Amino acid sequence: MTLSNRHLTDVCLLHHADASLTCRYLCNDELDDSKWYCQKLRKEVKKIVDEDLSRMSEKHRHRSGIPSGDNCKGYPLLKHIQQGFDVD
């Protein structure tokens, strides 16, 4: 499911001025850059993302521009249905 624009703005903070607040589990659609997915519930992906963030945090003490937020609630990856807190 693609996340709704309101969800991306209000929950995932996608367009927030401080990129470090953006949810680190967001992922673009491979074919459509306007579609975003939350991959927090995909355990294999979550593990890879968390390990990458940990390595980046150790390498760069000042994490400017590195998404470190954990504000993505997690939704199953379904590409053709929009979802978000404002979508029934």
C-alpha positions in Angstrom: 0.0 0.0 0.0 1.3 3.4 -0.8 1.2 5.9 2.1 -1.1 8.8 1.7 0.3 12.3 1.3 -1.1 13.4 4.6 0.5 10.4 6.3 3.8 11.1 4.7 3.7 14.7 5.9 2.1 14.4 9.4 3.4 11.0 10.5 6.6 10.2 8.5 7.7 13.9 8.4 8.8 13.3 4.8 8.9 17.0 3.9 10.2 18.1 7.3 13.1 20.6 7.3 15.2 18.4 9.6 15.9 15.2 7.5 17.0 13.3 10.6 13.4 13.3 11.8 12.1 11.5 8.7 11.2 7.9 9.2 14.1 5.7 8.3 11.8 2.9 7.1 10.4 4.8 4.2 11.1 3.4 0.7 10.3 4.7 -2.7 8.6 2.6 -5.3 11.1 1.3 -7.8 9.1 2.5 -10.8 7.2 5.6 -9.4 9.1 8.1 -7.2 5.9 9.7 -6.1 4.9 6.5 -4.2 6.3 5.7 -0.7 6.0 2.6 1.4 6.7 1.8 5.1 8.8 -1.3 5.5 9.1 -1.4 9.3 7.1 -4.6 9.6 9.3 -6.4 7.1 11.7 -8.0 9.6 14.5 -8.6 7.1 14.4 -5.0 5.8 14.1 -3.5 9.3 17.2 -5.4 10.4 19.2 -4.2 7.4 18.0 -0.6 7.9 18.8 -0.6 11.7 22.3 -2.1 11.1 23.0 0.6 8.4 21.9 3.4 10.7 24.0 2.0 13.5 27.1 1.9 11.3 26.4 5.4 9.9 25.9 6.7 13.5 29.3 5.3 14.6 31.0 6.6 11.5 29.6 10.1 11.7 29.0 11.6 15.1 27.1 14.4 13.6 24.3 12.6 11.7 23.0 15.6 9.7 20.8 14.4 6.9 20.7 10.8 8.0 17.1 9.7 8.6 17.0 8.4 12.2 13.4 8.8 13.2 11.4 5.8 14.2 8.0 7.4 13.6 6.7 5.0 10.9 4.1 2.8 12.4 4.5 0.0 9.8 2.2 -1.1 7.1 2.2 -4.2 4.9 3.7 -3.6 1.4 0.8 -3.5 -1.0 1.6 -1.4 -4.1 -1.8 -0.5 -5.5 -3.9 0.6 -2.5 -3.3 3.9 -0.7 -3.1 3.8 3.1 -2.4 6.1 6.0 -4.1 7.3 9.1 -6.5 9.5 7.0 -7.5 6.6 4.7 -10.3 4.2 5.6 
